[in-house]
Amino acid sequence: MTRVKPMDRLIFPLDLPDWAAAEKMARALNGHVGWFKVGLELFVSAGPSVLARLRDLAPETKIFLDLKLHDIPATVGLAAAAVTRLGPEMFTVHAQGGLDMMRAAVAQAGPSTVLAVTVLTSLDPSSWEELAPEFRTPAALVRLLAGRARAAGCGGLVASGHELQVLRTAFPEMKLVVPGLRPAWARVAGDDQKRTATPREAVRDGADYLVIGRPIRDAPDPVEAADRLAAELAD
């Protein structure tokens, strides 16, 4: 069995305002992270062609398209078909869109893995009464949504490090992608992530992939920060 390199677990989000900024960062981190994530900001500003540009720039680096599709099933199915033509290895839908919506995405996904986003890491207990008062904890809702995602045929889940142990036990066959990670040495100004964990905690608890953005992007030397993370995971 092929051993997974620590670098291959690292997903760097190109959450940057335009292609010029994204290209500069992608060139620097090419060969130091396993994935580039394209989210709403870059996709809207640079357009769908940004995926092809990344393929040309870093052909060995995989692409995760994080648009969190959430609409009626017919619309999401058509959007998923369009996404698949762009060729990302993974893309996201919102699990809260329902079973039929997720099934529509999976039916059109082709070779791409559909990841179901459970509960955003920016939501903390203070917002829970407004969002889902019938669930006593985020973990209860996350587990419910994860079960629906599996029933729909999704290949993985996006969830915070706080729910990892529960998800790894209940859904051993699904890929677990974890955002909102903060290394102990990182200092992130104006952080809007509430349910965070360290990369080591995430791997310990069963994460397959780690989305780490600002601790790398905002470091004095982003390449050194990425390499430091990979070394920590190797330990």
ROFITI-444337 format. One record per residue (C-alpha): residue in three letters; x, y, z. Coordinates in nm, 2 decimals, m for minus. Layout:
node residu = ala c1 = X c2 = Y c3 = Z .
...
***
This chain:
node residu = met c1 = 0.00 c2 = 0.00 c3 = 0.00 .
node residu = thr c1 = 0.13 c2 = 0.34 c3 = m0.09 .
node residu = arg c1 = 0.23 c2 = 0.56 c3 = 0.21 .
node residu = val c1 = 0.06 c2 = 0.90 c3 = 0.22 .
node residu = lys c1 = 0.31 c2 = 1.18 c3 = 0.24 .
node residu = pro c1 = 0.23 c2 = 1.44 c3 = 0.50 .
node residu = met c1 = 0.24 c2 = 1.71 c3 = 0.23 .
node residu = asp c1 = m0.03 c2 = 1.53 c3 = 0.04 .
node residu = arg c1 = m0.28 c2 = 1.59 c3 = 0.33 .
node residu = leu c1 = m0.23 c2 = 1.96 c3 = 0.31 .
node residu = ile c1 = m0.50 c2 = 2.17 c3 = 0.12 .
node residu = phe c1 = m0.41 c2 = 2.53 c3 = 0.07 .
node residu = pro c1 = m0.70 c2 = 2.76 c3 = m0.01 .
node residu = leu c1 = m0.63 c2 = 3.02 c3 = m0.27 .
node residu = asp c1 = m0.86 c2 = 3.26 c3 = m0.11 .
node residu = leu c1 = m0.72 c2 = 3.56 c3 = m0.29 .
node residu = pro c1 = m0.89 c2 = 3.85 c3 = m0.48 .
node residu = asp c1 = m0.76 c2 = 3.77 c3 = m0.83 .
node residu = trp c1 = m0.56 c2 = 3.54 c3 = m1.05 .
node residu = ala c1 = m0.24 c2 = 3.75 c3 = m1.02 .
node residu = ala c1 = m0.23 c2 = 3.70 c3 = m0.64 .
node residu = ala c1 = m0.33 c2 = 3.34 c3 = m0.67 .
node residu = glu c1 = m0.07 c2 = 3.26 c3 = m0.93 .
node residu = lys c1 = 0.21 c2 = 3.41 c3 = m0.72 .
node residu = met c1 = 0.11 c2 = 3.20 c3 = m0.42 .
node residu = ala c1 = 0.05 c2 = 2.89 c3 = m0.62 .
node residu = arg c1 = 0.39 c2 = 2.91 c3 = m0.78 .
node residu = ala c1 = 0.55 c2 = 2.95 c3 = m0.44 .
node residu = leu c1 = 0.37 c2 = 2.66 c3 = m0.28 .
node residu = asn c1 = 0.38 c2 = 2.42 c3 = m0.58 .
node residu = gly c1 = 0.55 c2 = 2.11 c3 = m0.45 .
node residu = his c1 = 0.50 c2 = 2.20 c3 = m0.08 .
node residu = val c1 = 0.13 c2 = 2.12 c3 = m0.05 .
node residu = gly c1 = m0.08 c2 = 1.84 c3 = m0.20 .
node residu = trp c1 = m0.39 c2 = 2.04 c3 = m0.30 .
node residu = phe c1 = m0.50 c2 = 2.39 c3 = m0.40 .
node residu = lys c1 = m0.86 c2 = 2.48 c3 = m0.30 .
node residu = val c1 = m1.05 c2 = 2.73 c3 = m0.52 .
node residu = gly c1 = m1.33 c2 = 2.90 c3 = m0.34 .
node residu = leu c1 = m1.60 c2 = 3.15 c3 = m0.42 .
node residu = glu c1 = m1.38 c2 = 3.46 c3 = m0.42 .
node residu = leu c1 = m1.13 c2 = 3.34 c3 = m0.67 .
node residu = phe c1 = m1.38 c2 = 3.15 c3 = m0.88 .
node residu = val c1 = m1.60 c2 = 3.46 c3 = m0.92 .
node residu = ser c1 = m1.31 c2 = 3.70 c3 = m0.98 .
node residu = ala c1 = m1.10 c2 = 3.48 c3 = m1.21 .
node residu = gly c1 = m1.37 c2 = 3.26 c3 = m1.37 .
node residu = pro c1 = m1.39 c2 = 2.88 c3 = m1.43 .
node residu = ser c1 = m1.07 c2 = 2.90 c3 = m1.64 .
node residu = val c1 = m0.87 c2 = 2.93 c3 = m1.31 .
node residu = leu c1 = m0.88 c2 = 2.55 c3 = m1.28 .
node residu = ala c1 = m0.71 c2 = 2.50 c3 = m1.61 .
node residu = arg c1 = m0.45 c2 = 2.77 c3 = m1.53 .
node residu = leu c1 = m0.37 c2 = 2.59 c3 = m1.21 .
node residu = arg c1 = m0.34 c2 = 2.26 c3 = m1.39 .
node residu = asp c1 = m0.09 c2 = 2.42 c3 = m1.63 .
node residu = leu c1 = 0.11 c2 = 2.58 c3 = m1.34 .
node residu = ala c1 = 0.11 c2 = 2.28 c3 = m1.11 .
node residu = pro c1 = 0.01 c2 = 1.96 c3 = m1.29 .
node residu = glu c1 = 0.10 c2 = 1.74 c3 = m0.99 .
node residu = thr c1 = m0.11 c2 = 1.93 c3 = m0.74 .
node residu = lys c1 = m0.47 c2 = 1.83 c3 = m0.70 .
node residu = ile c1 = m0.76 c2 = 2.07 c3 = m0.71 .
node residu = phe c1 = m1.05 c2 = 2.10 c3 = m0.46 .
node residu = leu c1 = m1.33 c2 = 2.32 c3 = m0.59 .
node residu = asp c1 = m1.52 c2 = 2.46 c3 = m0.29 .
node residu = leu c1 = m1.84 c2 = 2.63 c3 = m0.41 .
node residu = lys c1 = m2.07 c2 = 2.47 c3 = m0.16 .
node residu = leu c1 = m2.35 c2 = 2.41 c3 = m0.41 .
node residu = his c1 = m2.69 c2 = 2.46 c3 = m0.25 .
node residu = asp c1 = m3.01 c2 = 2.49 c3 = m0.46 .
node residu = ile c1 = m3.30 c2 = 2.28 c3 = m0.59 .
node residu = pro c1 = m3.19 c2 = 1.93 c3 = m0.70 .
node residu = ala c1 = m3.22 c2 = 2.01 c3 = m1.08 .
node residu = thr c1 = m3.01 c2 = 2.32 c3 = m1.06 .
node residu = val c1 = m2.74 c2 = 2.15 c3 = m0.85 .
node residu = gly c1 = m2.73 c2 = 1.85 c3 = m1.08 .
node residu = leu c1 = m2.67 c2 = 2.08 c3 = m1.38 .
node residu = ala c1 = m2.41 c2 = 2.28 c3 = m1.18 .
node residu = ala c1 = m2.24 c2 = 1.95 c3 = m1.08 .
node residu = ala c1 = m2.22 c2 = 1.84 c3 = m1.44 .
node residu = ala c1 = m2.06 c2 = 2.18 c3 = m1.53 .
node residu = val c1 = m1.81 c2 = 2.14 c3 = m1.24 .
node residu = thr c1 = m1.72 c2 = 1.79 c3 = m1.35 .
node residu = arg c1 = m1.62 c2 = 1.93 c3 = m1.69 .
node residu = leu c1 = m1.37 c2 = 2.15 c3 = m1.51 .
node residu = gly c1 = m1.20 c2 = 1.84 c3 = m1.37 .
node residu = pro c1 = m1.15 c2 = 1.90 c3 = m0.99 .
node residu = glu c1 = m1.07 c2 = 1.59 c3 = m0.79 .
node residu = met c1 = m1.32 c2 = 1.71 c3 = m0.52 .
node residu = phe c1 = m1.60 c2 = 1.96 c3 = m0.50 .
node residu = thr c1 = m1.85 c2 = 2.05 c3 = m0.23 .
node residu = val c1 = m2.22 c2 = 2.07 c3 = m0.18 .
node residu = his c1 = m2.41 c2 = 2.18 c3 = 0.13 .
node residu = ala c1 = m2.55 c2 = 1.88 c3 = 0.32 .
node residu = gln c1 = m2.83 c2 = 2.10 c3 = 0.44 .
node residu = gly c1 = m2.96 c2 = 2.11 c3 = 0.08 .
node residu = gly c1 = m3.12 c2 = 1.77 c3 = 0.14 .
node residu = leu c1 = m3.09 c2 = 1.41 c3 = 0.02 .
node residu = asp c1 = m3.23 c2 = 1.46 c3 = m0.33 .
node residu = met c1 = m3.00 c2 = 1.76 c3 = m0.39 .
node residu = met c1 = m2.69 c2 = 1.57 c3 = m0.29 .
node residu = arg c1 = m2.80 c2 = 1.27 c3 = m0.50 .
node residu = ala c1 = m2.84 c2 = 1.50 c3 = m0.80 .
node residu = ala c1 = m2.48 c2 = 1.62 c3 = m0.75 .
node residu = val c1 = m2.34 c2 = 1.27 c3 = m0.71 .
node residu = ala c1 = m2.53 c2 = 1.15 c3 = m1.02 .
node residu = gln c1 = m2.34 c2 = 1.41 c3 = m1.23 .
node residu = ala c1 = m2.00 c2 = 1.41 c3 = m1.05 .
node residu = gly c1 = m1.82 c2 = 1.17 c3 = m1.28 .
node residu = pro c1 = m1.47 c2 = 1.09 c3 = m1.14 .
node residu = ser c1 = m1.49 c2 = 1.39 c3 = m0.90 .
node residu = thr c1 = m1.55 c2 = 1.31 c3 = m0.53 .
node residu = val c1 = m1.85 c2 = 1.50 c3 = m0.38 .
node residu = leu c1 = m1.79 c2 = 1.63 c3 = m0.03 .
node residu = ala c1 = m2.09 c2 = 1.73 c3 = 0.18 .
node residu = val c1 = m2.03 c2 = 2.03 c3 = 0.40 .
node residu = thr c1 = m2.20 c2 = 1.97 c3 = 0.74 .
node residu = val c1 = m2.18 c2 = 2.27 c3 = 0.97 .
node residu = leu c1 = m1.96 c2 = 2.57 c3 = 0.90 .
node residu = thr c1 = m1.66 c2 = 2.61 c3 = 1.14 .
node residu = ser c1 = m1.75 c2 = 2.98 c3 = 1.17 .
node residu = leu c1 = m2.06 c2 = 2.89 c3 = 1.37 .
node residu = asp c1 = m2.02 c2 = 2.87 c3 = 1.75 .
node residu = pro c1 = m2.25 c2 = 2.77 c3 = 2.03 .
node residu = ser c1 = m2.37 c2 = 3.13 c3 = 2.06 .
node residu = ser c1 = m2.54 c2 = 3.10 c3 = 1.72 .
node residu = trp c1 = m2.68 c2 = 2.76 c3 = 1.78 .
node residu = glu c1 = m3.01 c2 = 2.87 c3 = 1.94 .
node residu = glu c1 = m3.09 c2 = 3.06 c3 = 1.62 .
node residu = leu c1 = m2.97 c2 = 2.80 c3 = 1.37 .
node residu = ala c1 = m3.08 c2 = 2.47 c3 = 1.51 .
node residu = pro c1 = m3.23 c2 = 2.49 c3 = 1.86 .
node residu = glu c1 = m3.37 c2 = 2.14 c3 = 1.84 .
node residu = phe c1 = m3.01 c2 = 2.00 c3 = 1.84 .
node residu = arg c1 = m2.83 c2 = 2.03 c3 = 2.17 .
node residu = thr c1 = m2.48 c2 = 2.03 c3 = 2.01 .
node residu = pro c1 = m2.34 c2 = 2.09 c3 = 1.67 .
node residu = ala c1 = m2.21 c2 = 1.73 c3 = 1.67 .
node residu = ala c1 = m2.57 c2 = 1.60 c3 = 1.67 .
node residu = leu c1 = m2.66 c2 = 1.79 c3 = 1.36 .
node residu = val c1 = m2.33 c2 = 1.71 c3 = 1.20 .
node residu = arg c1 = m2.39 c2 = 1.34 c3 = 1.25 .
node residu = leu c1 = m2.75 c2 = 1.36 c3 = 1.11 .
node residu = leu c1 = m2.63 c2 = 1.54 c3 = 0.80 .
node residu = ala c1 = m2.34 c2 = 1.30 c3 = 0.75 .
node residu = gly c1 = m2.58 c2 = 1.01 c3 = 0.75 .
node residu = arg c1 = m2.78 c2 = 1.17 c3 = 0.48 .
node residu = ala c1 = m2.47 c2 = 1.25 c3 = 0.28 .
node residu = arg c1 = m2.36 c2 = 0.88 c3 = 0.29 .
node residu = ala c1 = m2.71 c2 = 0.78 c3 = 0.19 .
node residu = ala c1 = m2.69 c2 = 1.01 c3 = m0.11 .
node residu = gly c1 = m2.36 c2 = 0.86 c3 = m0.22 .
node residu = cys c1 = m2.12 c2 = 1.14 c3 = m0.13 .
node residu = gly c1 = m1.76 c2 = 1.03 c3 = m0.09 .
node residu = gly c1 = m1.66 c2 = 1.26 c3 = 0.19 .
node residu = leu c1 = m1.75 c2 = 1.51 c3 = 0.45 .
node residu = val c1 = m1.63 c2 = 1.86 c3 = 0.55 .
node residu = ala c1 = m1.65 c2 = 1.91 c3 = 0.92 .
node residu = ser c1 = m1.47 c2 = 2.08 c3 = 1.21 .
node residu = gly c1 = m1.21 c2 = 1.90 c3 = 1.42 .
node residu = his c1 = m1.46 c2 = 1.90 c3 = 1.70 .
node residu = glu c1 = m1.67 c2 = 1.63 c3 = 1.53 .
node residu = leu c1 = m1.39 c2 = 1.42 c3 = 1.39 .
node residu = gln c1 = m1.39 c2 = 1.13 c3 = 1.64 .
node residu = val c1 = m1.76 c2 = 1.08 c3 = 1.61 .
node residu = leu c1 = m1.75 c2 = 1.09 c3 = 1.23 .
node residu = arg c1 = m1.45 c2 = 0.86 c3 = 1.19 .
node residu = thr c1 = m1.62 c2 = 0.60 c3 = 1.40 .
node residu = ala c1 = m1.96 c2 = 0.63 c3 = 1.24 .
node residu = phe c1 = m1.85 c2 = 0.67 c3 = 0.88 .
node residu = pro c1 = m1.51 c2 = 0.49 c3 = 0.84 .
node residu = glu c1 = m1.54 c2 = 0.47 c3 = 0.46 .
node residu = met c1 = m1.58 c2 = 0.84 c3 = 0.40 .
node residu = lys c1 = m1.31 c2 = 1.10 c3 = 0.34 .
node residu = leu c1 = m1.29 c2 = 1.36 c3 = 0.61 .
node residu = val c1 = m1.18 c2 = 1.71 c3 = 0.52 .
node residu = val c1 = m1.12 c2 = 1.95 c3 = 0.80 .
node residu = pro c1 = m1.10 c2 = 2.33 c3 = 0.77 .
node residu = gly c1 = m1.05 c2 = 2.59 c3 = 1.05 .
node residu = leu c1 = m0.72 c2 = 2.44 c3 = 1.16 .
node residu = arg c1 = m0.47 c2 = 2.65 c3 = 1.36 .
node residu = pro c1 = m0.12 c2 = 2.53 c3 = 1.44 .
node residu = ala c1 = m0.02 c2 = 2.61 c3 = 1.80 .
node residu = trp c1 = 0.25 c2 = 2.85 c3 = 1.66 .
node residu = ala c1 = 0.02 c2 = 3.04 c3 = 1.43 .
node residu = arg c1 = m0.12 c2 = 3.38 c3 = 1.51 .
node residu = val c1 = m0.42 c2 = 3.48 c3 = 1.29 .
node residu = ala c1 = m0.55 c2 = 3.83 c3 = 1.31 .
node residu = gly c1 = m0.93 c2 = 3.89 c3 = 1.31 .
node residu = asp c1 = m1.00 c2 = 3.51 c3 = 1.31 .
node residu = asp c1 = m1.36 c2 = 3.43 c3 = 1.22 .
node residu = gln c1 = m1.32 c2 = 3.06 c3 = 1.28 .
node residu = lys c1 = m1.48 c2 = 2.94 c3 = 1.61 .
node residu = arg c1 = m1.46 c2 = 2.56 c3 = 1.62 .
node residu = thr c1 = m1.09 c2 = 2.51 c3 = 1.56 .
node residu = ala c1 = m0.83 c2 = 2.24 c3 = 1.62 .
node residu = thr c1 = m0.46 c2 = 2.19 c3 = 1.56 .
node residu = pro c1 = m0.35 c2 = 1.99 c3 = 1.26 .
node residu = arg c1 = m0.20 c2 = 1.72 c3 = 1.48 .
node residu = glu c1 = m0.53 c2 = 1.69 c3 = 1.67 .
node residu = ala c1 = m0.71 c2 = 1.66 c3 = 1.34 .
node residu = val c1 = m0.49 c2 = 1.38 c3 = 1.21 .
node residu = arg c1 = m0.50 c2 = 1.20 c3 = 1.55 .
node residu = asp c1 = m0.88 c2 = 1.21 c3 = 1.53 .
node residu = gly c1 = m0.91 c2 = 1.07 c3 = 1.18 .
node residu = ala c1 = m0.88 c2 = 1.36 c3 = 0.93 .
node residu = asp c1 = m0.78 c2 = 1.26 c3 = 0.58 .
node residu = tyr c1 = m0.72 c2 = 1.62 c3 = 0.45 .
node residu = leu c1 = m0.64 c2 = 1.94 c3 = 0.63 .
node residu = val c1 = m0.74 c2 = 2.28 c3 = 0.49 .
node residu = ile c1 = m0.49 c2 = 2.53 c3 = 0.62 .
node residu = gly c1 = m0.50 c2 = 2.88 c3 = 0.48 .
node residu = arg c1 = m0.42 c2 = 3.19 c3 = 0.69 .
node residu = pro c1 = m0.14 c2 = 3.02 c3 = 0.90 .
node residu = ile c1 = 0.04 c2 = 2.97 c3 = 0.57 .
node residu = arg c1 = m0.07 c2 = 3.27 c3 = 0.37 .
node residu = asp c1 = 0.00 c2 = 3.52 c3 = 0.65 .
node residu = ala c1 = 0.33 c2 = 3.38 c3 = 0.76 .
node residu = pro c1 = 0.64 c2 = 3.58 c3 = 0.70 .
node residu = asp c1 = 0.76 c2 = 3.29 c3 = 0.48 .
node residu = pro c1 = 0.46 c2 = 3.08 c3 = 0.35 .
node residu = val c1 = 0.68 c2 = 2.81 c3 = 0.20 .
node residu = glu c1 = 0.86 c2 = 2.76 c3 = 0.53 .
node residu = ala c1 = 0.52 c2 = 2.75 c3 = 0.71 .
node residu = ala c1 = 0.39 c2 = 2.48 c3 = 0.48 .
node residu = asp c1 = 0.71 c2 = 2.28 c3 = 0.52 .
node residu = arg c1 = 0.69 c2 = 2.32 c3 = 0.89 .
node residu = leu c1 = 0.33 c2 = 2.18 c3 = 0.89 .
node residu = ala c1 = 0.43 c2 = 1.88 c3 = 0.68 .
node residu = ala c1 = 0.72 c2 = 1.81 c3 = 0.92 .
node residu = glu c1 = 0.49 c2 = 1.83 c3 = 1.22 .
node residu = leu c1 = 0.25 c2 = 1.58 c3 = 1.06 .
node residu = ala c1 = 0.54 c2 = 1.35 c3 = 0.98 .
node residu = asp c1 = 0.63 c2 = 1.34 c3 = 1.35 .
***
